[in-house]
Amino acid sequence: MKLLNLIEGRREDILNRFDENPELRKTIEEFLDHEFNKKTNYKYVNWVLKRNFDDFGNTIISLDSVINWIEKFDRVRKNLQYKDINQYKNLHDLIDALEVYGDTKSEEKTTLDDPSSKTSSLSELLNMAKNILSKPIEVSTT
């Protein structure tokens, strides 16, 4: 019973930080209620909250995507150079470290089954944007 109270207390402490912004609080509450966060006793939540929101409370990367990356980190961290998530300055660094590990069978199946999950990783999108911007633009003068 003490452990359950501790877990609920941790969740409430996190939510209380967002009392002034009900919309953001609702987003955070949905994030906290994700099964992975409950399963890991919210151990990655503070790291995500510090690194995935801009100054206006907007997410940098969708929270669903963040959960996927954090789940992957939790699964492969023993193989990584930095095993403590706090050693990663931001989500981009974490994603770069995790991209060398391919999708698991269940992730591949989800990607194939769900057309909305066809989103490329952030680094892939950035690389594509760099390639597009580096090409000369042809302008017709006729």
Z-matrix of the N, CA and C atoms (Angstrom, degrees):
N
C 1 1.461
C 2 1.528 1 111.28
N 3 1.358 2 116.79 1 -37.21
C 4 1.457 3 119.90 2 178.94
C 5 1.524 4 111.49 3 -62.75
N 6 1.344 5 116.40 4 -40.77
C 7 1.453 6 120.45 5 179.92
C 8 1.526 7 110.87 6 -62.93
N 9 1.319 8 117.26 7 -43.03
C 10 1.464 9 120.72 8 178.22
C 11 1.524 10 110.51 9 -61.21
N 12 1.316 11 117.72 10 -41.83
C 13 1.465 12 120.72 11 177.90
C 14 1.520 13 111.27 12 -64.75
N 15 1.331 14 117.02 13 -38.61
C 16 1.459 15 121.44 14 178.32
C 17 1.526 16 110.55 15 -63.50
N 18 1.329 17 116.06 16 -45.02
C 19 1.465 18 120.72 17 179.79
C 20 1.529 19 110.39 18 -63.44
N 21 1.326 20 116.57 19 -46.78
C 22 1.465 21 119.69 20 178.94
C 23 1.522 22 110.71 21 -63.81
N 24 1.316 23 116.93 22 -36.45
C 25 1.464 24 121.14 23 177.64
C 26 1.512 25 111.38 24 -63.89
N 27 1.320 26 117.17 25 -41.29
C 28 1.469 27 121.49 26 178.35
C 29 1.522 28 109.87 27 -62.93
N 30 1.313 29 116.87 28 -44.47
C 31 1.468 30 122.10 29 179.22
C 32 1.530 31 109.96 30 -60.56
N 33 1.321 32 116.57 31 -47.75
C 34 1.467 33 121.16 32 -178.99
C 35 1.527 34 111.62 33 -65.00
N 36 1.329 35 117.50 34 -38.63
C 37 1.467 36 120.74 35 177.53
C 38 1.528 37 110.32 36 -59.76
N 39 1.320 38 116.09 37 -41.74
C 40 1.467 39 120.37 38 179.36
C 41 1.532 40 109.88 39 -65.47
N 42 1.322 41 116.51 40 -46.95
C 43 1.469 42 120.29 41 -178.61
C 44 1.526 43 112.54 42 -63.65
N 45 1.334 44 116.63 43 -35.87
C 46 1.468 45 120.00 44 -178.47
C 47 1.522 46 112.57 45 -61.79
N 48 1.320 47 117.85 46 -23.56
C 49 1.466 48 120.88 47 178.23
C 50 1.522 49 111.76 48 -68.22
N 51 1.328 50 117.61 49 -15.02
C 52 1.463 51 121.20 50 -174.64
C 53 1.527 52 112.29 51 -115.61
N 54 1.320 53 117.17 52 22.75
C 55 1.462 54 121.18 53 -179.22
C 56 1.523 55 113.14 54 -61.29
N 57 1.326 56 117.23 55 -30.83
C 58 1.461 57 120.68 56 -176.46
C 59 1.528 58 113.32 57 -76.18
N 60 1.322 59 116.86 58 -13.92
C 61 1.460 60 120.80 59 -178.19
C 62 1.541 61 108.38 60 -129.25
N 63 1.337 62 117.06 61 88.78
C 64 1.470 63 120.27 62 -175.61
C 65 1.530 64 114.24 63 -58.03
N 66 1.330 65 117.39 64 -35.50
C 67 1.466 66 120.28 65 -179.64
C 68 1.533 67 110.52 66 -66.75
N 69 1.328 68 115.75 67 -44.73
C 70 1.456 69 120.29 68 178.02
C 71 1.529 70 110.46 69 -66.76
N 72 1.318 71 116.30 70 -38.96
C 73 1.467 72 120.32 71 178.38
C 74 1.529 73 110.50 72 -59.26
N 75 1.331 74 116.36 73 -40.71
C 76 1.466 75 120.30 74 179.14
C 77 1.537 76 110.58 75 -64.10
N 78 1.334 77 116.55 76 -42.04
C 79 1.471 78 120.99 77 177.45
C 80 1.528 79 110.31 78 -61.25
N 81 1.331 80 116.29 79 -45.60
C 82 1.466 81 121.29 80 -179.87
C 83 1.524 82 109.85 81 -64.30
N 84 1.309 83 116.92 82 -39.58
C 85 1.466 84 120.76 83 179.93
C 86 1.532 85 110.98 84 -62.83
N 87 1.330 86 116.95 85 -41.66
C 88 1.464 87 120.67 86 176.69
C 89 1.529 88 110.56 87 -63.03
N 90 1.327 89 115.95 88 -40.65
C 91 1.463 90 121.12 89 177.50
C 92 1.535 91 110.31 90 -63.15
N 93 1.319 92 116.76 91 -45.41
C 94 1.468 93 120.78 92 -179.97
C 95 1.522 94 111.98 93 -63.83
N 96 1.315 95 116.71 94 -32.01
C 97 1.468 96 120.66 95 -176.66
C 98 1.526 97 113.09 96 -80.11
N 99 1.323 98 116.92 97 -3.80
C 100 1.455 99 119.11 98 177.08
C 101 1.522 100 108.90 99 -62.79
N 102 1.304 101 116.55 100 139.05
C 103 1.464 102 122.52 101 -175.45
C 104 1.529 103 112.58 102 -55.90
N 105 1.327 104 117.26 103 -37.64
C 106 1.471 105 120.26 104 -179.60
C 107 1.525 106 111.22 105 -62.23
N 108 1.342 107 117.04 106 -43.06
C 109 1.470 108 119.64 107 179.01
C 110 1.522 109 111.38 108 -63.75
N 111 1.310 110 116.47 109 -39.93
C 112 1.469 111 119.42 110 177.83
C 113 1.524 112 110.07 111 -64.72
N 114 1.329 113 115.66 112 -43.91
C 115 1.466 114 121.49 113 -177.45
C 116 1.532 115 111.65 114 -62.34
N 117 1.323 116 116.83 115 -36.41
C 118 1.462 117 120.67 116 -178.62
C 119 1.519 118 112.43 117 -95.82
N 120 1.325 119 116.04 118 14.58
C 121 1.465 120 121.62 119 177.08
C 122 1.537 121 111.36 120 57.28
N 123 1.330 122 115.88 121 35.77
C 124 1.466 123 123.00 122 175.30
C 125 1.536 124 113.29 123 62.28
N 126 1.329 125 118.00 124 23.68
C 127 1.468 126 119.15 125 -172.48
C 128 1.523 127 114.15 126 -69.71
N 129 1.309 128 119.07 127 -20.89
C 130 1.466 129 120.32 128 179.55
C 131 1.529 130 112.77 129 -101.38
N 132 1.300 131 117.38 130 -5.31
C 133 1.464 132 121.76 131 -171.50
C 134 1.525 133 112.25 132 -60.87
N 135 1.319 134 118.27 133 -48.92
C 136 1.472 135 119.78 134 -177.94
C 137 1.523 136 111.39 135 -61.58
N 138 1.325 137 116.79 136 -39.03
C 139 1.465 138 120.14 137 178.58
C 140 1.532 139 109.89 138 -61.08
N 141 1.318 140 116.36 139 -45.67
C 142 1.473 141 120.72 140 -179.78
C 143 1.528 142 110.35 141 -64.60
N 144 1.324 143 117.08 142 -44.42
C 145 1.458 144 119.96 143 -177.47
C 146 1.534 145 111.56 144 -63.08
N 147 1.311 146 117.29 145 -34.37
C 148 1.467 147 120.59 146 179.65
C 149 1.519 148 112.38 147 -75.00
N 150 1.324 149 117.01 148 -24.64
C 151 1.460 150 119.38 149 -170.82
C 152 1.524 151 115.29 150 -114.44
N 153 1.314 152 118.28 151 -10.52
C 154 1.468 153 118.76 152 -174.74
C 155 1.529 154 113.45 153 -114.04
N 156 1.309 155 117.62 154 15.10
C 157 1.455 156 120.09 155 177.98
C 158 1.521 157 109.12 156 -129.21
N 159 1.329 158 115.70 157 137.64
C 160 1.458 159 118.61 158 175.54
C 161 1.531 160 109.18 159 -82.48
N 162 1.308 161 116.60 160 -175.84
C 163 1.465 162 121.16 161 -177.22
C 164 1.523 163 113.68 162 -64.63
N 165 1.323 164 116.35 163 -16.55
C 166 1.458 165 120.68 164 -177.63
C 167 1.532 166 112.55 165 -100.99
N 168 1.330 167 116.59 166 2.42
C 169 1.465 168 120.71 167 179.01
C 170 1.512 169 113.86 168 87.84
N 171 1.334 170 117.31 169 9.86
C 172 1.463 171 120.45 170 177.43
C 173 1.524 172 109.61 171 -85.90
N 174 1.325 173 115.55 172 143.24
C 175 1.461 174 118.56 173 178.00
C 176 1.519 175 109.58 174 -76.18
N 177 1.322 176 115.39 175 143.69
C 178 1.455 177 121.33 176 177.69
C 179 1.526 178 109.02 177 -81.98
N 180 1.310 179 116.12 178 -43.03
C 181 1.459 180 123.77 179 176.25
C 182 1.524 181 106.10 180 -126.44
N 183 1.321 182 117.77 181 141.83
C 184 1.459 183 119.80 182 -177.77
C 185 1.531 184 110.38 183 -54.16
N 186 1.309 185 116.23 184 144.01
C 187 1.466 186 120.12 185 -177.40
C 188 1.523 187 111.63 186 -64.36
N 189 1.330 188 117.82 187 -30.19
C 190 1.469 189 119.89 188 175.79
C 191 1.527 190 110.39 189 -63.62
N 192 1.333 191 116.23 190 -42.79
C 193 1.467 192 119.85 191 177.56
C 194 1.517 193 110.97 192 -65.20
N 195 1.328 194 116.06 193 -40.68
C 196 1.468 195 119.83 194 179.22
C 197 1.523 196 110.08 195 -60.88
N 198 1.323 197 116.74 196 -43.35
C 199 1.475 198 120.18 197 178.66
C 200 1.525 199 109.46 198 -58.16
N 201 1.336 200 117.31 199 -44.20
C 202 1.469 201 120.31 200 179.57
C 203 1.526 202 110.97 201 -59.54
N 204 1.342 203 116.88 202 -44.43
C 205 1.462 204 120.11 203 -179.64
C 206 1.527 205 111.17 204 -67.18
N 207 1.322 206 116.76 205 -40.34
C 208 1.475 207 120.04 206 -179.74
C 209 1.527 208 110.21 207 -67.83
N 210 1.314 209 117.01 208 -38.93
C 211 1.474 210 119.84 209 175.91
C 212 1.531 211 110.03 210 -60.58
N 213 1.327 212 115.93 211 -42.79
C 214 1.462 213 120.10 212 179.18
C 215 1.528 214 109.74 213 -64.06
N 216 1.332 215 116.96 214 -43.47
C 217 1.459 216 120.58 215 177.53
C 218 1.525 217 110.34 216 -58.11
N 219 1.305 218 116.39 217 -46.77
C 220 1.462 219 120.84 218 -178.67
C 221 1.531 220 110.72 219 -60.35
N 222 1.315 221 115.73 220 -35.26
C 223 1.463 222 121.35 221 -177.73
C 224 1.538 223 112.90 222 -75.81
N 225 1.337 224 117.73 223 -37.21
C 226 1.473 225 120.04 224 -172.91
C 227 1.527 226 113.54 225 -111.50
N 228 1.307 227 118.53 226 3.57
C 229 1.473 228 120.46 227 -171.81
C 230 1.521 229 113.85 228 -56.56
N 231 1.325 230 117.66 229 -30.66
C 232 1.472 231 119.36 230 -179.83
C 233 1.526 232 111.18 231 -64.56
N 234 1.323 233 117.40 232 -18.98
C 235 1.468 234 122.19 233 179.40
C 236 1.530 235 112.86 234 -94.53
N 237 1.306 236 117.64 235 -7.84
C 238 1.463 237 121.49 236 -175.24
C 239 1.524 238 111.55 237 -87.40
N 240 1.322 239 115.16 238 157.26
C 241 1.461 240 120.16 239 175.70
C 242 1.530 241 109.76 240 -62.99
N 243 1.339 242 116.77 241 -45.23
C 244 1.469 243 121.95 242 178.06
C 245 1.517 244 108.19 243 -106.09
N 246 1.315 245 115.87 244 109.85
C 247 1.463 246 121.41 245 -175.90
C 248 1.529 247 112.91 246 -88.31
N 249 1.321 248 116.27 247 -14.90
C 250 1.462 249 122.05 248 178.74
C 251 1.523 250 107.88 249 -99.30
N 252 1.307 251 117.57 250 124.12
C 253 1.470 252 120.60 251 -176.56
C 254 1.523 253 112.02 252 -60.47
N 255 1.311 254 117.55 253 -26.53
C 256 1.461 255 120.65 254 -179.45
C 257 1.527 256 112.70 255 -69.34
N 258 1.309 257 117.86 256 -10.10
C 259 1.462 258 121.67 257 176.68
C 260 1.535 259 111.58 258 -80.90
N 261 1.322 260 117.09 259 -9.16
C 262 1.459 261 121.65 260 177.48
C 263 1.530 262 108.13 261 -95.09
N 264 1.342 263 115.90 262 124.60
C 265 1.468 264 120.54 263 -176.20
C 266 1.519 265 112.53 264 -67.31
N 267 1.332 266 115.41 265 -34.44
C 268 1.462 267 118.82 266 -175.79
C 269 1.528 268 109.57 267 -155.07
N 270 1.310 269 115.25 268 176.84
C 271 1.467 270 120.82 269 -178.82
C 272 1.524 271 112.02 270 -64.81
N 273 1.310 272 117.10 271 -34.99
C 274 1.464 273 120.28 272 -178.99
C 275 1.523 274 110.70 273 -62.32
N 276 1.338 275 116.74 274 -42.43
C 277 1.466 276 120.23 275 178.06
C 278 1.529 277 110.71 276 -63.22
N 279 1.326 278 115.75 277 -41.66
C 280 1.464 279 120.16 278 179.11
C 281 1.530 280 110.34 279 -63.60
N 282 1.309 281 116.58 280 -46.29
C 283 1.467 282 121.07 281 -179.60
C 284 1.519 283 110.52 282 -61.91
N 285 1.327 284 116.75 283 -42.78
C 286 1.474 285 119.96 284 178.71
C 287 1.520 286 110.57 285 -59.53
N 288 1.329 287 117.16 286 -40.92
C 289 1.467 288 120.74 287 -179.92
C 290 1.525 289 111.08 288 -68.04
N 291 1.323 290 116.94 289 -31.98
C 292 1.465 291 120.78 290 -175.42
C 293 1.521 292 113.46 291 -87.50
N 294 1.317 293 118.33 292 -19.98
C 295 1.465 294 120.40 293 -174.96
C 296 1.519 295 113.16 294 -64.38
N 297 1.316 296 118.07 295 -22.50
C 298 1.464 297 119.74 296 179.07
C 299 1.525 298 111.63 297 -70.53
N 300 1.324 299 116.20 298 -16.74
C 301 1.463 300 120.63 299 177.10
C 302 1.510 301 108.20 300 -94.45
N 303 1.325 302 116.54 301 119.48
C 304 1.460 303 121.42 302 -177.47
C 305 1.513 304 111.81 303 -65.96
N 306 1.302 305 113.74 304 173.95
C 307 1.459 306 120.04 305 176.69
C 308 1.516 307 109.99 306 -68.08
N 309 1.321 308 114.72 307 146.36
C 310 1.455 309 118.75 308 172.48
C 311 1.519 310 107.57 309 -77.83
N 312 1.307 311 117.54 310 168.71
C 313 1.474 312 120.70 311 179.65
C 314 1.520 313 110.98 312 -57.40
N 315 1.343 314 117.82 313 -42.26
C 316 1.462 315 119.39 314 -178.50
C 317 1.526 316 110.90 315 -67.78
N 318 1.354 317 118.17 316 -35.94
C 319 1.455 318 120.38 317 177.07
C 320 1.518 319 110.87 318 -67.30
N 321 1.339 320 117.16 319 -39.25
C 322 1.462 321 120.51 320 177.63
C 323 1.513 322 110.10 321 -62.66
N 324 1.329 323 117.07 322 -44.04
C 325 1.464 324 121.18 323 -179.74
C 326 1.534 325 110.04 324 -62.13
N 327 1.334 326 117.33 325 -44.61
C 328 1.454 327 121.03 326 179.25
C 329 1.524 328 110.06 327 -60.72
N 330 1.313 329 116.65 328 -43.48
C 331 1.457 330 120.59 329 -179.55
C 332 1.519 331 110.99 330 -63.20
N 333 1.316 332 116.63 331 -41.72
C 334 1.457 333 119.79 332 -179.86
C 335 1.515 334 112.21 333 -70.63
N 336 1.328 335 117.48 334 -36.83
C 337 1.457 336 121.47 335 -176.93
C 338 1.524 337 113.16 336 -78.83
N 339 1.316 338 117.22 337 -29.48
C 340 1.454 339 121.23 338 -172.41
C 341 1.526 340 110.28 339 -109.74
N 342 1.338 341 117.61 340 104.81
C 343 1.460 342 119.80 341 -178.38
C 344 1.529 343 112.81 342 -62.33
N 345 1.325 344 118.05 343 -25.10
C 346 1.468 345 119.58 344 -179.70
C 347 1.512 346 111.52 345 -75.42
N 348 1.333 347 118.37 346 -10.40
C 349 1.460 348 120.16 347 -179.33
C 350 1.520 349 111.89 348 -94.75
N 351 1.310 350 116.92 349 18.00
C 352 1.458 351 120.92 350 -178.83
C 353 1.535 352 111.93 351 -81.66
N 354 1.317 353 117.64 352 13.94
C 355 1.455 354 121.74 353 -179.32
C 356 1.510 355 110.49 354 -69.21
N 357 1.310 356 116.57 355 133.52
C 358 1.459 357 120.84 356 176.79
C 359 1.511 358 109.54 357 -75.76
N 360 1.306 359 115.16 358 161.75
C 361 1.456 360 118.62 359 176.53
C 362 1.518 361 108.75 360 -68.28
N 363 1.295 362 115.49 361 160.72
C 364 1.456 363 120.68 362 -177.16
C 365 1.519 364 111.28 363 -59.87
N 366 1.342 365 117.56 364 -41.33
C 367 1.464 366 118.92 365 -179.00
C 368 1.515 367 111.51 366 -65.22
N 369 1.340 368 116.78 367 -37.46
C 370 1.455 369 119.52 368 177.86
C 371 1.524 370 110.29 369 -63.50
N 372 1.336 371 116.25 370 -42.45
C 373 1.460 372 120.06 371 178.89
C 374 1.526 373 110.92 372 -63.68
N 375 1.334 374 116.37 373 -41.48
C 376 1.459 375 119.79 374 178.71
C 377 1.524 376 110.98 375 -63.83
N 378 1.329 377 116.78 376 -41.59
C 379 1.467 378 120.17 377 178.44
C 380 1.524 379 111.21 378 -63.80
N 381 1.327 380 116.56 379 -41.13
C 382 1.468 381 119.87 380 178.15
C 383 1.528 382 110.01 381 -62.53
N 384 1.330 383 116.71 382 -42.40
C 385 1.462 384 120.66 383 179.94
C 386 1.528 385 110.63 384 -63.36
N 387 1.332 386 116.93 385 -41.99
C 388 1.463 387 120.73 386 178.06
C 389 1.525 388 110.42 387 -60.23
N 390 1.339 389 116.50 388 -43.60
C 391 1.462 390 120.41 389 -179.88
C 392 1.527 391 111.35 390 -63.03
N 393 1.300 392 116.40 391 -42.45
C 394 1.462 393 120.40 392 -179.76
C 395 1.519 394 110.42 393 -65.10
N 396 1.338 395 115.98 394 -44.45
C 397 1.462 396 119.91 395 -177.55
C 398 1.519 397 113.03 396 -71.57
N 399 1.319 398 117.41 397 -23.08
C 400 1.467 399 119.71 398 -177.69
C 401 1.528 400 112.28 399 -82.72
N 402 1.323 401 117.31 400 -14.19
C 403 1.469 402 120.28 401 -179.98
C 404 1.518 403 109.62 402 -79.86
N 405 1.323 404 117.21 403 139.12
C 406 1.471 405 120.09 404 178.28
C 407 1.531 406 110.70 405 -67.22
N 408 1.285 407 114.40 406 145.64
C 409 1.462 408 120.78 407 178.86
C 410 1.517 409 107.83 408 -94.36
N 411 1.330 410 115.20 409 126.96
C 412 1.458 411 120.15 410 178.88
C 413 1.525 412 109.16 411 -90.45
N 414 1.304 413 114.79 412 124.68
C 415 1.469 414 120.34 413 -179.24
C 416 1.511 415 108.41 414 -116.93
N 417 1.311 416 116.16 415 128.02
C 418 1.462 417 121.30 416 178.74
C 419 1.518 418 108.87 417 -84.56
N 420 1.318 419 117.14 418 131.75
C 421 1.471 420 121.19 419 -178.92
C 422 1.520 421 111.89 420 -106.45
N 423 1.295 422 117.37 421 18.91
C 424 1.477 423 118.93 422 -178.88
C 425 1.478 424 111.98 423 -92.03
